Amino acid sequence: MFRTKSVEQSIRDTEEPEHALRKSLSAVDLTVFGVGVIIGTGIFVLTGKVAKETAGPATALAFVAAGVVCALAALCYAEFASTVPVAGSAYTFAYTALGELVAWIIGWDLVLEFALGTAVVAVGWSGYVRSLMDNVGWTMPEALSGPDAAEGVGFDVLAFALVLVLTAILVVGMKLSARVTSVVVAIKVAVVLMVIIAGLFFVKAENYRPFIPPAEQQPAGSGWDAPLVQLMFGYEPTNFGVMGIFTAASIVFFAFLGFDVVATAAEETKVPQRDMPRGILGSLLICTVLYVAVSLVVTGMQHYSELSVSAPLADAFKATGHPFYAGLISFGAAVGLTTVCMILLLGQTRVFFAMSRDGLLPRFFSKTHPRFRTPYRPTILLGVVIAVIAGFTSIEELATLVNIGTLFAFVVVALGVLVLRRTRPDLPRAFRTPLVPLLPILSVAASVWLMLNLPVETWVRFGAWMALGVIVYFVYGRSHSRMAREGR
């Protein structure tokens, strides 16, 4: 259960012709992928919800706090991705440092994280497209607008269709995906910059008062809705106030989901030792600056208590009497969220592919397409499953579960850096995480703290998924593992 796979063996596995992925990505491609997936739901969907219900104008500080946690993890990811340039991200890193069982657990976790993340973004995209349709007088039938539209019953046909189209693009090839992403990211960043520049003219100082609203008397939740830290330590996190910023950080953390997806493309990068750290750290820095700027502008344009939850940026411009900007933002959001959805789906298929190549999942899924050299079998399977999930679920049910999965991956990667530094000090490391062991320890502590601020119900669901994963490992993965076969 704790056998490790050497870095050398992991790299050799990528050279087998029928299991090899095409190397076509550069540092610019990776940065574009990172920006493409990070700038999305956080700005276009979650900003209004968090500002209105949890942190007020101090949402900008929540983005800073979440960005710091991600930066600590990003430095650990950068070392691993440049040292072990193999598809699978945290799953592959755990296999080389912590052993097969831990690798399986993190891989199982990543499959859930990316699947639900893709579904969340597809649902958010659908909302913006419906808003655009409403602007021109087109209205979707309620039964086809999502499960919240027809008294809790319905099917989001737009989210369903988006995932299927993106699945087809990913099957055709990574370079096509990179080109599509580059165009869409350019549009998305232009829209974000427009929000910042145009919104500055409508900012009112009184909307920032109070910048940190006073804490509410009631805790953020009770029973299953309460954060785990409340049950463990008797601490009752509240909405607003200083502690509300950290509660908000655990929610907007979802907005930074993305730089770890960059690590899943290490095997398809031309010079991963040089380009992976640049792509991971560069995309994170760019997006953190944009997030803080946008949240400050939006909460300055409209009082936090009046912000929209479904489309906060567009509705803030509508409230100031500028529907043209609102329509442009809805268009940019709808276009931009497509890349978020596509890159999350890409990340999941690469993790699934890596686990299949190692025998922990059926090897049937590790064959690449003879022409496109993409893992087309898991891409098609997962694309169809996620499309169905996106059609039948809502954002509120999924976002927190994605957060806990991501944070758990951060903990494993930080611990992996510590272990591999001790067990394999001889490995050539193109990028070295600074201040080891202090920085990885801080990364673990910060990630665990944000996890504790998530509701108990999220922990229960996460625990159930992990328990199912352990059962699958002992029933199938442990005996079919490639390492086990080679040992025999």
C-alpha positions as CSV (number, residue, x, y, z in Angstrom):
1,M,0.0,0.0,0.0
2,F,2.9,2.3,0.6
3,R,5.1,1.3,-2.3
4,T,6.4,4.4,-4.1
5,K,7.0,4.9,-7.8
6,S,10.4,6.3,-8.6
7,V,10.7,9.6,-10.5
8,E,12.7,7.8,-13.2
9,Q,10.0,5.1,-13.6
10,S,7.3,7.8,-13.9
11,I,9.2,9.5,-16.6
12,R,9.9,6.2,-18.5
13,D,6.2,5.4,-18.5
14,T,5.5,8.6,-20.5
15,E,7.8,7.3,-23.3
16,E,5.7,4.3,-24.2
17,P,4.2,5.0,-27.7
18,E,0.7,3.9,-27.0
19,H,0.5,5.8,-23.7
20,A,2.5,8.9,-24.7
21,L,1.0,12.4,-24.9
22,R,2.1,14.9,-27.5
23,K,4.5,17.7,-26.1
24,S,3.2,21.0,-27.6
25,L,2.9,23.5,-24.8
26,S,5.2,26.5,-23.9
27,A,5.4,28.7,-20.8
28,V,3.1,31.2,-22.5
29,D,0.5,28.4,-23.2
30,L,0.7,27.3,-19.6
31,T,0.3,30.9,-18.3
32,V,-2.7,31.4,-20.6
33,F,-4.2,28.1,-19.3
34,G,-3.7,29.2,-15.8
35,V,-5.3,32.7,-16.3
36,G,-8.0,31.1,-18.4
37,V,-9.1,28.8,-15.7
38,I,-8.5,31.0,-12.6
39,I,-10.4,34.0,-13.9
40,G,-13.9,32.8,-14.0
41,T,-16.4,31.9,-11.4
42,G,-14.5,33.8,-8.7
43,I,-15.0,37.2,-10.4
44,F,-18.1,36.6,-12.4
45,V,-20.2,34.6,-9.9
46,L,-18.9,34.4,-6.3
47,T,-17.9,38.0,-5.7
48,G,-21.4,39.2,-5.2
49,K,-22.5,36.3,-3.0
50,V,-19.5,36.7,-0.7
51,A,-19.6,40.5,-0.4
52,K,-23.4,40.5,0.3
53,E,-23.5,37.6,2.8
54,T,-20.0,37.3,4.4
55,A,-17.4,40.0,4.1
56,G,-18.8,43.2,2.5
57,P,-16.2,45.5,0.8
58,A,-13.5,43.5,2.7
59,T,-14.0,40.8,0.1
60,A,-10.8,42.2,-1.4
61,L,-9.0,41.1,1.7
62,A,-10.6,37.6,1.5
63,F,-9.1,37.3,-2.0
64,V,-5.7,38.4,-0.7
65,A,-5.9,35.7,2.1
66,A,-6.9,33.0,-0.3
67,G,-4.2,34.1,-2.7
68,V,-1.6,33.8,0.0
69,V,-2.7,30.3,0.7
70,C,-2.5,29.4,-3.0
71,A,0.9,31.1,-3.3
72,L,2.3,28.8,-0.6
73,A,0.9,25.8,-2.3
74,A,2.0,27.1,-5.7
75,L,5.7,27.1,-4.7
76,C,5.4,23.5,-3.7
77,Y,3.6,22.6,-6.9
78,A,6.3,24.3,-8.9
79,E,9.1,22.2,-7.4
80,F,7.2,19.0,-8.0
81,A,6.0,19.9,-11.6
82,S,9.5,20.7,-12.7
83,T,11.1,17.6,-11.0
84,V,8.4,15.1,-12.0
85,P,7.0,16.4,-15.4
86,V,4.3,13.7,-15.7
87,A,0.5,14.0,-16.1
88,G,-1.5,13.7,-13.0
89,S,-0.4,16.6,-10.8
90,A,-0.8,15.9,-7.1
91,Y,-1.6,12.3,-7.8
92,T,1.7,11.7,-9.5
93,F,3.6,13.7,-6.9
94,A,2.1,11.7,-4.1
95,Y,3.0,8.4,-5.8
96,T,6.7,9.3,-6.0
97,A,6.9,10.7,-2.4
98,L,4.2,9.2,-0.1
99,G,3.2,5.8,-1.6
100,E,0.5,4.2,-3.6
101,L,-2.4,4.4,-1.2
102,V,-1.9,8.1,-0.6
103,A,-1.6,8.6,-4.3
104,W,-4.9,6.7,-4.9
105,I,-6.6,8.8,-2.3
106,I,-5.4,12.1,-3.8
107,G,-6.2,10.9,-7.3
108,W,-9.7,9.9,-6.3
109,D,-10.0,13.3,-4.6
110,L,-8.9,15.2,-7.8
111,V,-11.4,13.3,-9.9
112,L,-14.1,14.6,-7.7
113,E,-12.6,18.1,-7.5
114,F,-12.3,18.7,-11.2
115,A,-15.6,17.0,-12.1
116,L,-17.6,19.1,-9.7
117,G,-15.6,22.2,-10.6
118,T,-16.4,21.7,-14.3
119,A,-20.1,21.3,-13.4
120,V,-20.1,24.4,-11.2
121,V,-18.6,26.6,-13.9
122,A,-20.9,25.2,-16.6
123,V,-23.9,26.1,-14.5
124,G,-22.5,29.6,-13.9
125,W,-21.9,30.0,-17.7
126,S,-25.5,29.0,-18.4
127,G,-26.7,31.7,-16.0
128,Y,-24.8,34.4,-17.9
129,V,-26.0,33.1,-21.3
130,R,-29.6,33.2,-20.1
131,S,-29.0,36.8,-18.9
132,L,-27.8,37.7,-22.4
133,M,-30.8,36.0,-24.0
134,D,-33.1,38.0,-21.7
135,N,-31.5,41.2,-22.9
136,V,-32.6,40.5,-26.5
137,G,-36.0,39.2,-25.5
138,W,-35.4,35.5,-25.7
139,T,-36.5,33.4,-22.7
140,M,-35.5,29.8,-22.1
141,P,-38.4,27.5,-21.0
142,E,-38.2,27.1,-17.2
143,A,-37.9,23.3,-17.4
144,L,-34.7,23.7,-19.5
145,S,-33.1,26.4,-17.3
146,G,-31.8,24.3,-14.5
147,P,-33.1,22.6,-11.3
148,D,-33.8,25.8,-9.5
149,A,-36.0,27.2,-12.2
150,A,-39.1,24.9,-12.1
151,E,-39.7,24.5,-8.3
152,G,-36.6,22.5,-7.8
153,V,-37.1,20.3,-10.9
154,G,-35.6,20.9,-14.3
155,F,-32.6,20.3,-16.5
156,D,-30.0,22.9,-17.5
157,V,-29.7,22.1,-21.2
158,L,-27.2,24.9,-21.8
159,A,-24.7,23.6,-19.2
160,F,-25.2,20.1,-20.6
161,A,-24.4,21.2,-24.2
162,L,-21.4,23.2,-23.2
163,V,-19.6,20.3,-21.5
164,L,-20.2,18.0,-24.5
165,V,-18.8,20.6,-27.0
166,L,-15.7,21.1,-24.9
167,T,-15.3,17.4,-24.6
168,A,-15.1,17.2,-28.4
169,I,-12.5,20.0,-28.6
170,L,-10.3,18.2,-26.0
171,V,-10.4,14.9,-27.9
172,V,-9.1,16.7,-31.1
173,G,-6.0,17.9,-29.4
174,M,-4.1,20.1,-26.9
175,K,-2.8,22.6,-29.4
176,L,-6.3,23.3,-30.6
177,S,-7.4,23.7,-27.0
178,A,-4.5,26.1,-26.4
179,R,-5.5,28.2,-29.4
180,V,-9.1,28.4,-28.4
181,T,-8.1,29.3,-24.9
182,S,-5.7,32.1,-26.0
183,V,-8.5,33.8,-28.0
184,V,-11.0,33.4,-25.2
185,V,-8.6,34.5,-22.4
186,A,-7.8,37.7,-24.4
187,I,-11.5,38.5,-24.5
188,K,-12.0,37.7,-20.9
189,V,-9.0,39.7,-19.6
190,A,-10.2,42.7,-21.8
191,V,-13.6,42.5,-20.1
192,V,-12.0,42.4,-16.6
193,L,-9.8,45.4,-17.4
194,M,-12.9,47.2,-18.8
195,V,-14.7,46.5,-15.5
196,I,-11.8,48.0,-13.5
197,I,-11.3,51.1,-15.6
198,A,-14.9,51.9,-16.4
199,G,-16.1,51.0,-12.9
200,L,-13.6,53.5,-11.3
201,F,-15.8,56.4,-12.7
202,F,-18.8,55.1,-10.8
203,V,-17.2,54.3,-7.4
204,K,-18.7,56.1,-4.4
205,A,-16.7,56.4,-1.2
206,E,-19.8,55.9,1.0
207,N,-20.2,52.4,-0.4
208,Y,-17.0,51.4,1.4
209,R,-18.4,52.4,4.8
210,P,-18.0,50.3,6.7
211,F,-15.2,48.5,4.9
212,I,-15.3,45.6,7.4
213,P,-19.0,45.4,8.4
214,P,-19.6,44.6,12.1
215,A,-20.0,40.9,12.9
216,E,-23.5,39.5,13.1
217,Q,-24.6,38.1,16.4
218,Q,-25.6,34.8,14.9
219,P,-22.9,32.3,13.9
220,A,-22.5,31.5,10.2
221,G,-24.4,28.2,10.6
222,S,-25.7,25.7,13.1
223,G,-25.8,21.9,13.0
224,W,-24.8,20.5,9.7
225,D,-24.4,24.0,8.3
226,A,-21.9,25.0,10.9
227,P,-18.2,25.2,10.1
228,L,-16.3,22.2,11.5
229,V,-14.1,24.5,13.6
230,Q,-17.2,25.5,15.6
231,L,-17.8,21.9,16.7
232,M,-14.1,21.2,17.4
233,F,-13.2,24.3,19.4
234,G,-16.4,25.9,20.3
235,Y,-15.5,28.8,18.0
236,E,-18.4,30.4,16.2
237,P,-17.4,32.0,13.0
238,T,-19.7,34.9,12.1
239,N,-20.6,36.6,8.9
240,F,-18.8,40.0,8.5
241,G,-16.3,41.2,11.0
242,V,-12.6,40.4,10.9
243,M,-13.2,36.7,11.2
244,G,-15.8,36.9,8.4
245,I,-12.9,37.7,6.1
246,F,-11.4,34.3,6.7
247,T,-14.8,32.6,6.3
248,A,-15.1,34.4,3.0
249,A,-11.6,33.3,2.1
250,S,-12.6,29.7,2.4
251,I,-15.4,30.4,-0.1
252,V,-13.7,32.6,-2.7
253,F,-10.8,30.1,-2.5
254,F,-12.8,28.3,-5.3
255,A,-11.9,31.3,-7.5
256,F,-8.2,30.3,-7.5
257,L,-8.9,26.7,-8.6
258,G,-6.7,26.5,-11.7
259,F,-3.0,26.8,-11.1
260,D,-2.9,23.2,-9.9
261,V,-4.6,22.3,-13.2
262,V,-1.6,23.7,-15.0
263,A,0.5,21.1,-13.2
264,T,-1.6,18.3,-14.8
265,A,-0.3,19.4,-18.2
266,A,3.4,18.9,-17.3
267,E,3.8,15.9,-19.6
268,E,2.5,17.9,-22.6
269,T,5.0,20.7,-22.0
270,K,8.1,21.1,-24.3
271,V,10.5,22.2,-21.5
272,P,8.6,21.4,-18.2
273,Q,11.7,22.1,-16.0
274,R,11.7,25.7,-17.0
275,D,8.2,26.4,-18.1
276,M,6.0,24.8,-15.4
277,P,7.2,27.1,-12.5
278,R,6.7,30.1,-14.8
279,G,3.2,29.1,-15.8
280,I,2.0,28.2,-12.3
281,L,3.4,31.2,-10.5
282,G,2.8,33.7,-13.3
283,S,-0.8,32.9,-13.7
284,L,-1.5,33.0,-10.0
285,L,0.1,36.5,-9.6
286,I,-1.8,38.0,-12.5
287,C,-5.1,36.7,-11.3
288,T,-4.7,37.7,-7.7
289,V,-4.1,41.3,-8.7
290,L,-7.1,41.3,-11.0
291,Y,-9.4,39.7,-8.4
292,V,-8.5,42.3,-5.7
293,A,-9.0,45.2,-8.2
294,V,-12.4,44.0,-9.4
295,S,-13.8,43.3,-6.0
296,L,-12.8,46.8,-4.8
297,V,-14.4,48.4,-7.9
298,V,-17.7,46.4,-7.7
299,T,-18.2,47.0,-4.0
300,G,-17.5,50.7,-4.6
301,M,-20.0,50.9,-7.4
302,Q,-22.9,49.4,-5.4
303,H,-23.4,48.9,-1.7
304,Y,-22.5,45.4,-0.7
305,S,-26.0,44.7,0.7
306,E,-27.5,45.4,-2.7
307,L,-25.2,43.4,-4.9
308,S,-26.6,40.6,-7.1
309,V,-25.6,37.0,-6.3
310,S,-26.1,35.5,-9.8
311,A,-24.4,38.2,-12.0
312,P,-22.8,40.8,-9.7
313,L,-20.6,42.6,-12.2
314,A,-23.2,43.1,-14.9
315,D,-26.0,44.0,-12.4
316,A,-23.7,46.6,-10.7
317,F,-23.4,48.5,-14.0
318,K,-27.2,48.1,-14.5
319,A,-27.7,49.7,-11.1
320,T,-25.6,52.7,-12.1
321,G,-27.6,53.2,-15.3
322,H,-25.2,51.7,-17.8
323,P,-26.8,48.6,-19.4
324,F,-24.3,48.7,-22.3
325,Y,-21.5,47.7,-20.0
326,A,-23.7,45.1,-18.3
327,G,-24.4,43.4,-21.6
328,L,-20.7,43.5,-22.5
329,I,-19.8,42.0,-19.2
330,S,-22.4,39.2,-19.6
331,F,-20.9,38.4,-23.0
332,G,-17.3,38.4,-21.6
333,A,-18.3,36.2,-18.7
334,A,-20.2,33.7,-20.9
335,V,-17.2,33.5,-23.3
336,G,-14.7,33.4,-20.5
337,L,-16.3,30.7,-18.4
338,T,-16.0,28.3,-21.4
339,T,-12.2,28.2,-20.9
340,V,-12.6,27.6,-17.2
341,C,-14.9,24.7,-17.9
342,M,-12.6,23.3,-20.6
343,I,-9.3,23.4,-18.6
344,L,-10.9,21.9,-15.5
345,L,-12.2,19.1,-17.7
346,L,-8.7,18.8,-19.2
347,G,-7.2,18.5,-15.7
348,Q,-9.6,15.7,-14.7
349,T,-9.0,13.6,-17.8
350,R,-5.2,13.8,-17.3
351,V,-5.5,12.6,-13.7
352,F,-7.8,9.8,-14.7
353,F,-5.4,8.9,-17.6
354,A,-2.4,8.8,-15.2
355,M,-4.2,6.6,-12.7
356,S,-5.3,4.3,-15.6
357,R,-1.7,4.1,-16.9
358,D,-0.6,3.0,-13.5
359,G,-3.2,0.2,-13.4
360,L,-5.2,1.7,-10.5
361,L,-8.1,2.2,-12.9
362,P,-8.8,0.0,-15.9
363,R,-5.9,0.2,-18.4
364,F,-8.5,0.5,-21.2
365,F,-8.6,4.3,-20.4
366,S,-4.8,4.8,-20.8
367,K,-4.7,4.3,-24.6
368,T,-4.2,7.6,-26.5
369,H,-5.8,8.4,-29.8
370,P,-3.7,7.1,-32.7
371,R,-3.9,10.5,-34.5
372,F,-4.5,13.2,-32.0
373,R,-2.4,11.6,-29.2
374,T,-5.0,12.6,-26.6
375,P,-6.6,10.4,-23.8
376,Y,-9.8,10.3,-25.7
377,R,-11.5,7.4,-23.9
378,P,-11.5,9.0,-20.4
379,T,-12.3,12.4,-22.0
380,I,-15.5,11.1,-23.6
381,L,-16.6,9.1,-20.5
382,L,-16.0,11.9,-18.0
383,G,-17.4,14.6,-20.4
384,V,-20.7,12.8,-20.6
385,V,-20.9,12.2,-16.9
386,I,-20.1,15.8,-16.0
387,A,-22.6,17.1,-18.6
388,V,-25.4,15.2,-16.8
389,I,-24.2,16.4,-13.4
390,A,-24.2,20.0,-14.7
391,G,-27.7,19.6,-16.0
392,F,-29.2,18.5,-12.8
393,T,-27.4,20.4,-10.0
394,S,-26.9,24.0,-8.8
395,I,-23.9,26.0,-7.8
396,E,-24.6,26.1,-4.1
397,E,-24.6,22.3,-3.8
398,L,-21.2,21.9,-5.4
399,A,-18.8,24.8,-4.7
400,T,-17.8,24.0,-1.1
401,L,-17.1,20.3,-2.0
402,V,-14.7,21.5,-4.7
403,N,-12.9,23.7,-2.2
404,I,-12.3,20.9,0.4
405,G,-10.9,18.7,-2.4
406,T,-8.5,21.3,-3.6
407,L,-7.3,22.2,-0.1
408,F,-6.7,18.5,0.6
409,A,-4.6,18.2,-2.5
410,F,-2.5,21.2,-1.3
411,V,-1.8,19.5,2.0
412,V,-0.6,16.3,0.3
413,V,1.7,18.2,-2.2
414,A,3.3,20.3,0.6
415,L,4.0,17.1,2.7
416,G,5.3,15.5,-0.5
417,V,7.9,18.2,-0.9
418,L,9.2,17.6,2.6
419,V,9.3,13.8,2.2
420,L,11.0,13.9,-1.2
421,R,13.6,16.4,-0.1
422,R,14.6,13.8,2.6
423,T,14.3,10.6,0.6
424,R,15.7,11.8,-2.7
425,P,18.0,14.8,-2.1
426,D,19.9,13.7,-5.2
427,L,17.1,14.5,-7.7
428,P,17.8,17.4,-10.1
429,R,15.4,20.2,-9.2
430,A,15.0,23.0,-11.8
431,F,13.0,24.9,-9.2
432,R,13.3,24.6,-5.5
433,T,10.7,25.7,-3.0
434,P,12.3,28.3,-0.8
435,L,12.5,28.2,3.0
436,V,12.0,24.4,3.4
437,P,10.7,23.1,5.8
438,L,9.0,26.3,7.0
439,L,7.1,27.2,3.8
440,P,5.5,23.7,3.3
441,I,4.5,23.6,6.9
442,L,2.9,27.0,6.6
443,S,1.1,25.8,3.5
444,V,-0.3,22.8,5.3
445,A,-1.4,24.9,8.3
446,A,-3.1,27.6,6.1
447,S,-4.9,24.9,4.0
448,V,-6.1,23.0,7.0
449,W,-7.4,26.3,8.6
450,L,-9.5,27.1,5.5
451,M,-10.8,23.5,5.5
452,L,-12.0,23.8,9.1
453,N,-14.0,26.9,8.1
454,L,-16.1,24.8,5.7
455,P,-19.5,23.3,6.8
456,V,-19.7,20.0,8.6
457,E,-22.0,18.7,5.8
458,T,-19.2,19.3,3.3
459,W,-16.8,17.2,5.5
460,V,-19.4,14.4,5.7
461,R,-19.8,14.3,1.9
462,F,-16.1,14.5,1.4
463,G,-15.5,11.7,3.9
464,A,-18.1,9.5,2.2
465,W,-16.4,10.0,-1.2
466,M,-13.0,9.2,0.3
467,A,-14.4,6.0,2.0
468,L,-15.8,4.9,-1.3
469,G,-12.4,5.5,-2.9
470,V,-10.6,3.3,-0.3
471,I,-13.1,0.5,-1.0
472,V,-12.5,0.8,-4.7
473,Y,-8.7,0.7,-4.2
474,F,-8.8,-2.5,-2.1
475,V,-11.3,-4.2,-4.4
476,Y,-9.6,-3.3,-7.7
477,G,-6.6,-0.9,-7.6
478,R,-4.4,-2.7,-5.2
479,S,-4.3,-6.0,-7.1
480,H,-4.3,-4.4,-10.6
481,S,-1.6,-1.8,-9.9
482,R,1.2,-1.8,-12.4
483,M,3.7,-1.7,-9.5
484,A,2.0,-4.8,-8.0
485,R,2.3,-6.7,-11.3
486,E,5.9,-5.8,-11.8
487,G,6.6,-6.9,-8.2
488,R,5.1,-10.3,-8.8
